[in-house]
Amino acid sequence: MNTNGHLSIEAEPYEYDFHPSKTALLIIDMQRDFLEPGGFGEMLGNDVSQLRRTIEPNQRLLAAWRASGLQVIHTREGHRPDLADLPPVKKIRGRSATSIGDSGPMGRILIRGEAGHDIIPELYPQAGEPVIDKPGKGAFWATDLHAILQHRGIAHLIVTGVTTEVCVNTTVREANDRGYDCLVPEDCVGSYYPEFQEMGLKMIKAQGGIFGWVSHSEKILAALGVDLSATK
């Protein structure tokens, strides 16, 4: 595939046009505490299978993206071990008996360097793939993501990960305000709540694509020239 060429993907609300060489795959918060059985997400009573269904399509898309020599960036939500970057309101919100910074199933909850904070093995970053450690929901706030994208000439983002209505949606909105065109493959993003998954995607593509486009990973793979029969 000529990564300098122009590609189009069937999407909603209309076709998504992009140049692969100017596009990054941005994988949001595929962290152990959110996705793995026994982690913090499940401890809160969430059904992690709603998120784990995104692992396989993300693996296929990531493999094809890497094989094409295109740019990949990962994010993780978490805080400094001393909690200096944790707003008190975030610490107490939810009124949970166990919260950020406390001991959890996989170490201190949402603390950088702890096992639960790390990215799941199935999608682990390779050398040369930046990992953005973000203290908030959006990947642009209090991070160097925008600078990295600018330095690498990125204009388009394929945004995947979890959760659809929170960190994915927030990041897409931030990206939109900074001039990036975002495509969200619906099978590569997930929410603990099916109704939030549906509404989160609708919000992105509403009003003629107010924040971005929604499509499916198979359409991206097809545009990259991947034999879909060989990926299943």
Backbone bond lengths (Angstrom), bond angles and torsions (degrees), N, CA, C in turn:
res aa  C-N    CA-C-N  psi(-1)  N-CA   C-N-CA  omega(-1)  CA-C   N-CA-C  phi
1 M - - - 1.452 - - 1.522 110.03 -
2 N 1.339 116.82 137.68 1.456 121.90 175.09 1.518 109.03 -83.25
3 T 1.328 116.82 103.72 1.462 120.24 -174.75 1.523 112.23 -73.64
4 N 1.322 118.05 -7.78 1.458 120.56 176.76 1.518 111.86 -89.66
5 G 1.330 116.97 -7.42 1.447 120.94 -176.91 1.513 112.65 -82.51
6 H 1.310 114.49 174.33 1.459 122.65 -178.73 1.520 109.47 -97.06
7 L 1.336 117.27 132.25 1.459 121.87 179.08 1.521 109.96 -124.18
8 S 1.317 115.25 154.13 1.456 121.73 175.89 1.517 108.97 -129.30
9 I 1.327 116.03 141.77 1.462 122.38 -179.41 1.525 108.67 -127.22
10 E 1.319 115.81 135.36 1.456 119.95 173.47 1.524 108.98 -63.31
11 A 1.313 116.77 126.91 1.467 121.52 -175.37 1.519 109.04 -153.25
12 E 1.331 114.28 174.37 1.459 121.08 172.40 1.523 108.77 -113.39
13 P 1.339 118.92 138.74 1.463 127.09 8.14 1.523 114.20 -85.30
14 Y 1.326 117.75 -8.05 1.463 120.77 176.22 1.518 108.24 -160.05
15 E 1.324 116.86 177.61 1.462 122.51 -173.77 1.529 111.96 -55.83
16 Y 1.338 114.36 139.17 1.459 121.18 178.45 1.520 108.92 -100.98
17 D 1.323 117.22 120.47 1.456 123.08 -179.59 1.525 109.42 -106.30
18 F 1.341 116.20 136.46 1.458 119.01 -179.96 1.523 110.88 -157.82
19 H 1.319 114.89 161.37 1.465 123.10 172.75 1.529 106.84 -106.92
20 P 1.325 119.67 115.13 1.468 120.82 -177.36 1.522 114.24 -52.37
21 S 1.342 117.39 -37.50 1.458 119.56 -178.11 1.524 112.40 -68.92
22 K 1.334 116.44 -15.59 1.457 121.43 178.84 1.537 111.46 -110.19
23 T 1.335 115.30 19.86 1.456 120.96 -175.19 1.523 110.39 -123.35
24 A 1.319 116.90 137.19 1.466 121.58 175.57 1.524 109.51 -115.84
25 L 1.316 115.57 142.66 1.461 122.58 169.84 1.519 106.83 -87.17
26 L 1.331 116.55 114.94 1.461 122.23 -177.01 1.523 108.69 -109.21
27 I 1.332 116.82 108.68 1.458 122.87 -174.79 1.527 108.67 -100.98
28 I 1.335 115.48 115.50 1.459 121.35 -170.41 1.542 112.06 -94.24
29 D 1.310 116.51 117.47 1.479 124.88 161.32 1.532 115.80 53.35
30 M 1.322 116.81 41.23 1.472 119.31 176.11 1.530 108.44 -80.93
31 Q 1.328 115.35 68.86 1.455 123.43 -170.89 1.523 111.92 -101.17
32 R 1.314 114.98 152.66 1.463 120.79 -175.25 1.527 112.08 -59.92
33 D 1.326 117.19 -41.92 1.461 119.63 -177.83 1.517 112.85 -64.42
34 F 1.327 117.16 -24.61 1.455 120.36 179.89 1.526 112.64 -88.47
35 L 1.344 117.36 -33.48 1.455 120.73 -169.04 1.520 115.91 -109.22
36 E 1.308 118.22 -22.67 1.458 118.80 -172.18 1.528 112.01 -91.36
37 P 1.329 116.67 142.56 1.472 119.74 173.33 1.536 109.69 -57.14
38 G 1.324 115.33 137.26 1.454 119.82 -178.82 1.508 114.29 88.74
39 G 1.337 117.49 -3.96 1.449 120.72 -179.68 1.519 113.28 -84.38
40 F 1.323 115.57 -173.97 1.459 121.60 -176.64 1.529 111.61 -62.15
41 G 1.338 116.67 -40.30 1.458 119.98 -179.65 1.516 112.18 -60.26
42 E 1.323 116.35 -45.38 1.462 120.11 178.23 1.520 110.80 -69.38
43 M 1.324 117.89 -34.97 1.452 121.73 178.94 1.531 111.35 -58.72
44 L 1.337 115.96 -30.71 1.459 121.24 179.60 1.525 112.27 -81.25
45 G 1.344 116.32 -0.73 1.452 120.47 178.30 1.513 115.15 96.77
46 N 1.320 116.99 10.92 1.462 120.97 -179.07 1.526 112.01 -84.36
47 D 1.309 115.57 152.33 1.466 122.94 176.23 1.526 108.35 -89.01
48 V 1.351 116.82 99.36 1.459 119.79 -175.15 1.529 112.97 -69.29
49 S 1.331 117.98 -14.97 1.459 119.35 177.05 1.526 111.16 -63.10
50 Q 1.332 116.90 -26.44 1.463 120.73 177.67 1.533 110.94 -64.30
51 L 1.329 116.61 -29.33 1.460 120.78 176.90 1.524 111.98 -91.25
52 R 1.321 116.80 -35.41 1.464 120.31 -175.18 1.536 112.50 -66.89
53 R 1.322 117.31 -21.06 1.464 119.03 177.58 1.528 111.35 -64.66
54 T 1.337 117.12 -16.79 1.467 120.29 -179.59 1.524 112.80 -83.99
55 I 1.330 117.27 -12.37 1.467 119.41 -173.65 1.527 111.65 -63.80
56 E 1.329 116.94 -50.30 1.468 120.03 -175.83 1.525 112.65 -61.99
57 P 1.351 120.03 -48.77 1.467 117.83 177.62 1.525 113.04 -63.72
58 N 1.329 117.19 -32.91 1.463 119.02 175.47 1.526 111.25 -66.22
59 Q 1.323 116.79 -38.48 1.464 119.98 177.74 1.525 111.51 -60.91
60 R 1.340 116.51 -44.81 1.461 120.47 -179.97 1.528 111.22 -63.69
61 L 1.325 115.76 -44.99 1.463 119.53 -179.31 1.518 111.00 -66.44
62 L 1.321 117.17 -42.32 1.462 120.96 179.91 1.517 110.87 -63.43
63 A 1.333 117.86 -42.88 1.466 121.01 179.71 1.525 110.84 -61.58
64 A 1.325 116.94 -43.75 1.461 120.62 -179.84 1.523 110.90 -67.65
65 W 1.308 116.29 -39.06 1.464 120.89 179.87 1.530 110.55 -63.88
66 R 1.332 115.42 -44.80 1.461 119.60 177.89 1.526 111.33 -64.88
67 A 1.328 116.60 -42.44 1.462 120.50 -179.30 1.520 111.91 -62.01
68 S 1.330 116.31 -27.84 1.460 121.19 179.00 1.530 112.21 -86.15
69 G 1.333 117.03 -0.70 1.454 121.15 178.12 1.517 113.88 72.72
70 L 1.338 116.32 26.68 1.460 120.59 -176.70 1.539 110.59 -95.91
71 Q 1.308 115.35 169.33 1.460 120.55 -169.88 1.534 112.18 -87.29
72 V 1.326 114.21 136.71 1.464 122.84 -178.59 1.523 108.85 -125.80
73 I 1.339 115.10 136.01 1.463 121.06 176.05 1.530 108.28 -134.20
74 H 1.321 116.68 138.09 1.463 122.75 179.75 1.530 109.50 -114.42
75 T 1.332 116.31 152.92 1.467 119.56 172.72 1.525 110.31 -127.29
76 R 1.330 114.86 156.67 1.461 122.65 173.42 1.527 107.56 -138.84
77 E 1.322 116.18 132.79 1.465 119.29 173.12 1.520 108.84 -88.61
78 G 1.321 115.47 130.77 1.457 118.98 179.48 1.514 111.42 176.47
79 H 1.319 114.75 175.50 1.464 120.72 -172.10 1.522 112.56 -130.25
80 R 1.304 114.82 164.26 1.455 121.81 176.24 1.524 109.74 -62.08
81 P 1.324 117.88 147.77 1.468 119.81 178.32 1.519 113.61 -57.68
82 D 1.355 117.59 -28.62 1.465 119.48 179.77 1.531 112.53 -86.41
83 L 1.339 117.03 0.20 1.468 124.32 177.07 1.527 112.95 62.61
84 A 1.324 117.19 18.71 1.468 119.88 -177.89 1.527 112.29 -66.24
85 D 1.333 117.43 -22.52 1.465 120.81 -179.58 1.533 112.00 -101.61
86 L 1.318 117.85 13.01 1.462 122.10 -178.89 1.526 110.50 -100.27
87 P 1.344 117.61 111.18 1.462 118.76 177.16 1.525 110.98 -62.08
88 P 1.323 118.47 136.79 1.471 120.71 179.97 1.529 112.48 -54.27
89 V 1.332 117.41 -35.52 1.470 119.23 -178.61 1.523 111.41 -66.66
90 K 1.337 117.55 -31.53 1.460 120.18 177.79 1.526 110.13 -72.31
91 K 1.311 116.42 -35.66 1.464 121.50 179.91 1.530 111.47 -63.25
92 I 1.327 117.14 -40.75 1.464 119.66 -173.48 1.528 113.49 -96.16
93 R 1.354 116.89 -13.79 1.463 118.52 -176.23 1.526 110.43 -63.56
94 G 1.309 116.09 139.40 1.453 121.46 -177.99 1.517 113.02 96.85
95 R 1.341 115.47 -19.12 1.471 121.12 176.95 1.523 112.34 52.28
96 S 1.326 115.62 36.85 1.457 120.54 179.28 1.523 109.94 -81.10
97 A 1.308 116.15 147.71 1.463 120.44 177.64 1.521 111.08 -65.35
98 T 1.337 116.56 -28.00 1.465 121.97 177.19 1.520 108.49 -122.43
99 S 1.326 117.77 128.90 1.458 120.57 -175.64 1.523 110.67 -138.88
100 I 1.319 115.86 -173.41 1.461 122.50 -176.00 1.530 110.68 -54.14
101 G 1.322 114.88 131.22 1.457 120.94 179.42 1.513 113.97 94.87
102 D 1.342 117.03 -20.19 1.463 120.61 178.37 1.525 110.52 -78.70
103 S 1.310 116.74 163.90 1.455 121.14 176.33 1.525 109.69 -69.19
104 G 1.318 115.91 131.43 1.459 121.60 179.34 1.508 111.06 -127.58
105 P 1.333 117.63 -168.00 1.462 120.92 -177.13 1.528 113.77 -63.96
106 M 1.353 116.81 -27.39 1.469 120.91 -176.87 1.523 110.81 -126.66
107 G 1.325 116.20 43.70 1.457 120.46 -178.70 1.511 111.14 97.52
108 R 1.312 116.55 -169.94 1.468 120.45 179.75 1.529 109.64 -63.94
109 I 1.300 116.14 134.02 1.459 122.55 -171.43 1.529 111.60 -70.48
110 L 1.344 114.81 126.73 1.466 123.89 178.15 1.529 112.96 53.58
111 I 1.328 115.25 40.55 1.460 121.12 176.12 1.521 109.00 -113.55
112 R 1.314 115.61 129.32 1.463 121.11 -177.75 1.524 110.68 -59.52
113 G 1.312 114.80 134.07 1.453 121.19 -179.96 1.513 113.85 96.70
114 E 1.332 117.59 -14.69 1.461 120.74 177.71 1.532 110.18 -81.96
115 A 1.321 116.24 155.04 1.470 120.75 -175.68 1.528 111.87 -59.05
116 G 1.326 117.27 -42.63 1.454 120.17 -177.53 1.506 113.86 -68.45
117 H 1.323 116.84 -23.26 1.461 121.48 179.74 1.518 112.00 -75.53
118 D 1.311 117.39 -20.67 1.460 120.75 -172.84 1.527 111.87 -76.77
119 I 1.323 114.77 163.44 1.462 122.67 -179.58 1.527 109.69 -76.25
120 I 1.332 116.18 144.68 1.462 120.64 -178.23 1.534 110.52 -60.64
121 P 1.330 118.04 148.10 1.471 120.90 -177.62 1.525 113.39 -58.29
122 E 1.329 117.42 -32.98 1.464 120.94 -176.21 1.535 113.05 -63.49
123 L 1.319 116.78 -22.55 1.475 120.67 -177.19 1.523 111.10 -127.69
124 Y 1.328 116.17 27.91 1.456 118.99 -171.58 1.535 111.72 -65.12
125 P 1.325 117.45 139.19 1.469 120.87 -179.51 1.521 112.73 -61.30
126 Q 1.317 114.14 145.93 1.461 120.97 172.39 1.526 108.85 -95.95
127 A 1.327 115.58 164.54 1.459 120.36 176.46 1.523 109.80 -56.49
128 G 1.318 116.00 134.37 1.458 121.00 179.84 1.513 114.60 93.71
129 E 1.338 116.85 -9.10 1.460 120.38 177.60 1.536 108.86 -95.95
130 P 1.328 118.01 111.95 1.468 119.88 -177.16 1.525 112.11 -60.57
131 V 1.329 115.52 143.67 1.457 122.65 173.45 1.525 107.08 -116.45
132 I 1.327 115.68 118.76 1.459 121.60 -178.96 1.525 108.77 -94.40
133 D 1.323 117.22 115.53 1.459 121.40 175.06 1.521 107.82 -92.12
134 K 1.333 115.27 111.55 1.460 120.83 -173.80 1.534 110.32 -112.02
135 P 1.323 117.79 138.54 1.457 120.58 179.35 1.522 113.34 -87.85
136 G 1.336 117.26 -8.45 1.454 121.10 -177.81 1.507 112.04 -122.70
137 K 1.326 115.82 -165.84 1.463 121.29 -179.61 1.521 111.69 -78.17
138 G 1.314 116.64 -43.02 1.463 120.60 179.94 1.510 111.90 -81.00
139 A 1.339 115.96 145.95 1.468 120.42 -177.11 1.525 113.14 -80.38
140 F 1.343 117.64 -8.89 1.462 120.30 -178.14 1.529 112.25 -96.11
141 W 1.318 117.22 -25.13 1.464 119.39 -175.27 1.524 110.89 -74.78
142 A 1.346 115.75 126.84 1.471 123.06 176.93 1.526 112.19 59.02
143 T 1.344 117.22 32.67 1.469 121.98 175.99 1.529 109.37 -135.25
144 D 1.331 115.49 173.61 1.467 120.35 177.15 1.533 112.20 -102.16
145 L 1.338 117.06 20.94 1.465 120.10 -177.60 1.522 111.97 -59.52
146 H 1.321 118.13 -46.87 1.464 120.92 -177.71 1.529 110.88 -59.62
147 A 1.325 116.83 -42.17 1.470 120.60 179.15 1.523 111.01 -63.55
148 I 1.332 116.71 -42.45 1.467 120.55 179.12 1.530 110.76 -61.57
149 L 1.327 116.46 -45.61 1.464 120.28 -179.62 1.525 111.03 -63.55
150 Q 1.306 117.23 -41.85 1.460 120.36 179.04 1.522 111.49 -63.72
151 H 1.326 116.37 -44.53 1.467 120.46 -178.92 1.525 111.35 -63.54
152 R 1.330 117.05 -28.22 1.459 121.00 -178.04 1.529 113.30 -96.85
153 G 1.309 116.45 4.92 1.460 120.44 176.20 1.512 114.75 70.18
154 I 1.341 116.73 30.80 1.464 121.08 -176.82 1.534 110.26 -86.22
155 A 1.333 115.38 132.33 1.469 121.95 177.42 1.521 112.22 -120.22
156 H 1.344 116.87 -19.16 1.462 122.02 -175.97 1.527 109.31 -126.36
157 L 1.334 115.96 145.74 1.457 121.55 178.09 1.519 110.10 -128.72
158 I 1.343 116.06 130.33 1.456 122.06 166.26 1.523 105.20 -96.12
159 V 1.329 117.38 111.98 1.462 121.40 -171.45 1.524 109.83 -106.01
160 T 1.332 116.05 122.78 1.457 122.18 178.14 1.529 109.06 -128.48
161 G 1.344 116.58 174.16 1.455 120.00 173.32 1.513 113.97 117.29
162 V 1.331 115.12 -155.50 1.465 121.27 -173.15 1.535 110.03 -138.43
163 T 1.361 115.25 155.49 1.446 124.83 -13.61 1.528 109.30 -94.76
164 T 1.338 115.01 156.70 1.459 120.69 -172.05 1.521 112.79 -56.45
165 E 1.329 116.69 -46.43 1.469 120.34 -172.52 1.523 113.03 -85.00
166 V 1.336 117.23 -12.42 1.462 119.21 -176.29 1.534 110.19 -110.47
167 C 1.320 118.08 -88.68 1.461 120.12 -172.41 1.526 113.70 -70.53
168 V 1.325 117.97 -35.24 1.467 119.76 176.92 1.524 109.84 -66.90
169 N 1.332 116.76 -50.72 1.457 120.51 -178.99 1.528 111.76 -61.17
170 T 1.318 116.41 -44.16 1.461 119.60 -179.56 1.522 111.13 -61.89
171 T 1.322 116.72 -43.26 1.464 120.93 -179.81 1.519 111.39 -64.94
172 V 1.325 117.94 -42.30 1.466 121.04 179.02 1.529 110.15 -62.39
173 R 1.321 117.12 -40.44 1.467 119.98 178.98 1.526 111.11 -66.15
174 E 1.336 116.34 -42.11 1.467 119.68 176.48 1.525 111.13 -61.93
175 A 1.329 115.94 -42.57 1.464 120.68 -179.55 1.523 111.07 -63.64
176 N 1.317 116.17 -41.55 1.458 121.12 179.13 1.525 110.69 -58.26
177 D 1.321 117.60 -43.46 1.457 121.37 -179.71 1.525 112.37 -67.47
178 R 1.320 116.94 -20.04 1.468 121.07 179.89 1.526 112.20 -99.13
179 G 1.327 116.90 5.36 1.466 120.11 172.69 1.507 116.46 93.63
180 Y 1.335 118.31 11.60 1.471 121.08 178.23 1.523 110.41 -92.21
181 D 1.326 115.70 142.86 1.462 121.83 173.55 1.521 108.33 -92.32
182 C 1.324 117.14 120.02 1.460 121.81 -175.10 1.524 111.97 -109.80
183 L 1.325 115.50 134.48 1.457 123.09 171.80 1.522 108.38 -116.00
184 V 1.333 116.55 130.09 1.463 121.63 179.96 1.528 108.67 -114.41
185 P 1.343 118.46 111.59 1.467 120.44 174.23 1.523 110.11 -76.83
186 E 1.322 116.50 117.90 1.463 121.00 -168.89 1.525 113.85 -61.96
187 D 1.332 117.79 -29.28 1.461 119.70 -179.34 1.524 112.45 -80.24
188 C 1.328 117.40 -10.31 1.466 122.20 -178.32 1.519 113.08 -102.73
189 V 1.340 116.83 5.18 1.461 120.86 174.94 1.523 108.48 -124.92
190 G 1.321 116.69 151.69 1.460 119.07 -176.28 1.515 112.97 -149.36
191 S 1.321 114.30 156.55 1.461 123.43 176.56 1.524 108.43 -131.43
192 Y 1.322 116.42 152.48 1.461 119.61 172.57 1.527 111.04 -66.53
193 Y 1.333 116.19 -19.49 1.469 121.79 -175.23 1.523 109.73 -117.89
194 P 1.329 118.71 113.10 1.471 121.21 -178.21 1.523 113.73 -54.28
195 E 1.335 117.07 -37.17 1.463 118.94 -179.01 1.528 111.46 -68.56
196 F 1.337 117.01 -31.63 1.459 120.34 176.73 1.529 110.60 -72.79
197 Q 1.328 116.38 -35.15 1.463 120.79 175.35 1.526 109.92 -57.19
198 E 1.319 115.54 -49.67 1.462 120.12 -178.74 1.527 111.72 -62.60
199 M 1.319 116.51 -48.40 1.452 119.69 -176.79 1.530 111.97 -70.88
200 G 1.335 117.47 -33.85 1.457 120.41 178.35 1.514 111.82 -61.45
201 L 1.330 116.73 -40.13 1.463 120.98 177.78 1.528 111.15 -70.89
202 K 1.322 116.39 -39.18 1.459 119.80 178.63 1.529 111.46 -61.84
203 M 1.322 116.31 -37.65 1.464 119.80 -179.99 1.519 111.80 -63.78
204 I 1.317 117.18 -36.96 1.468 121.10 -178.31 1.519 111.26 -66.96
205 K 1.333 117.36 -44.34 1.467 121.22 -172.66 1.523 113.69 -94.34
206 A 1.331 118.46 -1.41 1.460 121.94 -177.14 1.527 111.88 -64.55
207 Q 1.322 115.22 159.76 1.468 122.63 173.40 1.524 112.58 52.40
208 G 1.327 115.39 46.00 1.460 119.44 177.76 1.514 114.42 74.38
209 G 1.327 116.30 24.79 1.466 119.95 179.18 1.513 111.78 86.65
210 I 1.327 115.61 53.12 1.465 119.79 -173.94 1.529 112.33 -60.65
211 F 1.329 117.53 -32.94 1.464 120.81 176.96 1.523 113.28 -116.13
212 G 1.338 117.81 -19.89 1.457 119.63 -178.90 1.514 112.22 167.32
213 W 1.326 114.82 -157.60 1.452 123.47 -175.78 1.528 109.97 -120.16
214 V 1.319 116.28 154.46 1.463 122.66 175.99 1.522 108.29 -125.67
215 S 1.337 115.82 133.14 1.464 120.36 178.47 1.526 108.17 -146.18
216 H 1.322 116.54 -149.78 1.468 123.30 -177.68 1.520 108.14 -137.54
217 S 1.327 117.09 146.87 1.462 120.24 -176.77 1.523 112.78 -59.77
218 E 1.337 117.37 -32.48 1.469 119.33 -179.22 1.520 111.72 -63.62
219 K 1.307 117.19 -31.55 1.468 119.95 177.88 1.533 110.63 -70.73
220 I 1.334 116.15 -34.71 1.464 119.81 176.31 1.522 109.97 -68.45
221 L 1.340 116.26 -44.96 1.461 120.78 179.62 1.531 111.14 -60.45
222 A 1.321 115.91 -41.73 1.458 119.80 179.28 1.521 110.62 -62.63
223 A 1.333 116.48 -40.23 1.466 120.04 178.97 1.521 111.68 -65.29
224 L 1.343 115.55 -30.77 1.469 120.20 177.70 1.523 112.64 -80.28
225 G 1.332 116.79 -4.44 1.451 120.67 178.62 1.512 114.47 85.20
226 V 1.349 116.57 20.64 1.456 121.11 -179.57 1.532 109.13 -80.25
227 D 1.333 116.41 136.36 1.457 122.23 174.33 1.520 107.56 -75.77
228 L 1.329 117.10 104.43 1.457 120.34 -175.51 1.512 113.44 -64.66
229 S 1.314 117.39 -28.95 1.468 120.00 179.66 1.514 111.22 -66.97
230 A 1.321 116.89 -24.25 1.458 120.87 -178.46 1.515 112.41 -87.13
231 T 1.348 117.24 -8.05 1.457 120.57 -176.71 1.516 112.49 -100.63
232 K 1.324 118.00 -1.20 1.468 121.68 -176.53 1.514 111.65 -111.19
